[in-house]
């Protein structure tokens, strides 16, 4: 299910989005923002993984390379 979200942008940013869609980098303005959100989400996940790795090192946890390492 999709939900419509309206945003307000300064003219400069609005033109950047327009140019990105007009020159074919994105199929639509919606696709532009979906791509930004996917990138942001990926960065958040990477940040969480790195934080977990730091915590593992700090506490002396064991990093499992596969499910076989559980045995």
Secondary structure, DSSP 8 states (H G I E B T S, - for coil): ----------HHHHHHHHHHHHTTSSSSHHHHHHHHHHHHHHHHHHHHHHHHHHHHHHHT----SSGGGG-
